[in-house]
């Protein structure tokens, strides 16, 4: 039995970690500087964040390798460090997880984060499937060498990219999870629908499929609730800590620990097996989520369906900040008036 399944069987949910970059900013990471380099330059801070998330209750920690492909690293003249950076990040997470396991007996999943290349695929851009597979393979093999338990493809916007990442990840023989970001009125930036994503990708040999990042927990849950993956494939909800706002030169997230705790319980009640946070989510938020999930389930509350009404009552109306799209009739009338 895979480690995720053992944890799920034991406690009824799997709690993932929170943000990487957002928390590094609090530790001194400068805007625009690649956090992946910290795995070699400041390993104590990378391991320290893993330690804080595990101590807060996370069952899954993601490696500091979101931008760990040659395409992302070349922006910082570090494309020749793909292998070294990914191995270093994997080892830091593995060592931290092992320390906690030795001290507490808890099983901790180390997931190798594989984020987007940042390139557009042909014909919109220059990136081909074969080139993308080669880049993702270089990263995936280094993560496997570093000792991860699984590979975690995240924040993808197109089928082209997720298929390339999956082709690469499967070469390692490790279990694979995949999440897409839906932040454009219920679709990904490249127009992918959450239901279609789950339907297609859950048939591609993954252990889990879901959504991450986006706008806030309400929108994230709206996307995840639309997903019906294939049998035995887990669902992932890893939402941002509220809606990001730009205040006095910095990004702030309005989500409180209480809000994220409510989101975690709602996700569990909706049948989501793997629950976590993305941008803005600190160890303090994860701690609140863990406490809420560890509470005995209210039998009466458990009979309330997780539908649009309950989602709005708990987290607010999804996509309320998206301007209403004019109907074809209204658009036609406007054209006639011109």
C-alpha positions, -999 to +999 in steps of 0.1 A: +000+000+000+013+034-010+022+057+019-006+082+010-032+054+012-019+043+046-022+078+060-057+082+045-068+049+059-055+058+093-070+093+097-095+099+069-076+127+053-041+137+042-029+172+051-004+187+027+018+217+034+014+254+024+033+280+005+070+280-003+079+313-018+055+334+004+071+320+035+106+325+021+098+361+016+093+364+053+127+348+058+144+374+035+140+361+000+141+390-024+115+395-050+127+380-083+153+358-067+148+321-075+140+302-042+154+270-058+189+284-053+183+284-015+186+246-014+223+251-019+228+286-005+206+285+026+197+249+032+190+256+069+161+279+059+147+254+034+148+225+059+135+249+086+103+256+067+098+219+061+102+213+098+076+240+107+051+225+083+055+190+096+053+203+132+021+221+123+006+189+111+014+184+074+016+148+062+030+159+028+058+183+021+067+195-013+103+201-023+118+235-031+119+227-068+088+244-083+109+263-108+135+235-111+135+229-149+162+243-171+137+266-187+130+284-155+165+283-141+180+297-173+163+330-165+188+332-136+218+317-155+215+285-135+203+260-161+235+240-156+224+233-119+192+214-126+205+181-112+223+196-082+195+218-071+168+192-074+188+165-056+197+190-028+161+200-023+149+164-023+175+154+003+167+184+025+130+174+026+139+137+030+162+143+059+136+165+077+109+140+072+132+112+085+140+132+116+103+136+124+096+100+117+124+089+141+111+112+168+073+106+165+067+076+143+046+097+118+049+089+082+057+120+061+054+120+023+081+138+004+067+150-029+089+163-057+074+196-069+074+201-107+060+234-118+055+249-153+083+257-176+070+292-183+071+286-220+043+284-246+040+252-266+038+252-304+021+267-324+016+296-299+053+294-288+085+275-295+083+247-270+078+212-284+065+182-266+099+164-269+118+194-256+094+197-226+097+160-219+135+163-219+135+192-195+110+176-171+128+142-173+161+159-162+142+173-132+122+142-123+152+119-124+172+142-101+142+143-076+140+106-077+178+103-071+174+127-041+149+104-025+114+117-030+084+094-024+064+107-054+064+134-080+039+163-078+031+182-110+015+215-101+002+249-113-001+237-149-025+255-173-025+234-204-029+198-214+002+200-235+024+208-205+008+183-181+011+155-207+048+163-211+054+164-174+035+131-169+056+114-197+087+125-179+075+116-144+064+081-153+099+073-165+110+073-128+085+046-118+074+068-088+037+076-080+026+109-096+000+135-087-010+164-109-028+197-103-039+225-125-046+261-117-081+275-125-081+312-121-100+325-152-137+323-143-135+286-136-110+276-163-072+275-165-053+303-183-053+281-214-091+274-212-091+240-196-122+230-177-117+214-142-141+184-150-123+177-183-089+179-166-098+154-139-115+131-165-085+131-188-056+131-163-070+105-138-067+080-166-030+087-171-017+066-143-018+092-115-025+085-078-041+120-073-055+148-094-068+182-084-064+220-082-039+244-066-032+281-064-058+303-082-076+331-064-089+319-031-104+289-013-139+295-025-128+294-062-105+265-055-133+244-040-156+254-069-131+239-093-124+207-072-161+200-066-165+198-104-139+170-107-149+134-108-117+115-112-115+078-121-120+052-094-091+050-068-076+083-079-076+108-050-086+144-053-063+173-042-074+207-030-044+231-024-058+266-024-044+300-018-048+316+016-076+340+005-074+365-023-040+382-029-039+420-027-011+444-036-006+467-006+023+491-002+045+473-026+039+438-012+014+409-018-009+402+011-034+374+016-066+381+035-071+345+046-070+339+083-062+306+100-099+304+109-109+307+072-084+281+061-097+257+088-132+261+075-120+255+040-102+223+051-133+209+068-154+218+038-129+200+014-129+169+036-167+169+037-168+172-001-148+140-003-114+155-011-087+133+003-056+155+001-060+190+015-034+218+017-026+254+011-008+273-016+003+309-018+000+328+015-005+297+035+019+297+066+026+269+091+001+288+114-026+283+088-017+246+085-018+242+123-054+256+123-064+233+095-049+203+113-067+211+145-100+215+127-096+182+108-086+163+139-118+173+157-144+145+159-168+148+129-202+163+137-226+136+125-254+161+119-232+185+100-219+156+079-253+150+065-254+185+050-244+182+013-214+202+001-232+221-027-230+256-041-251+269-012-229+255+015-198+266-003-210+302-005-222+302+031-188+290+044-163+306+021-181+332+002-194+334-034-169+319-059-158+342-087-176+372-073-146+394-083-149+383-119-168+409-140-201+397-154-197+386-190-221+403-214-246+380-231-245+376-269-278+396-271-264+425-250-232+425-271-252+425-303-273+455-291-242+474-283-227+468-317-259+480-333-258+512-313-223+521-325 
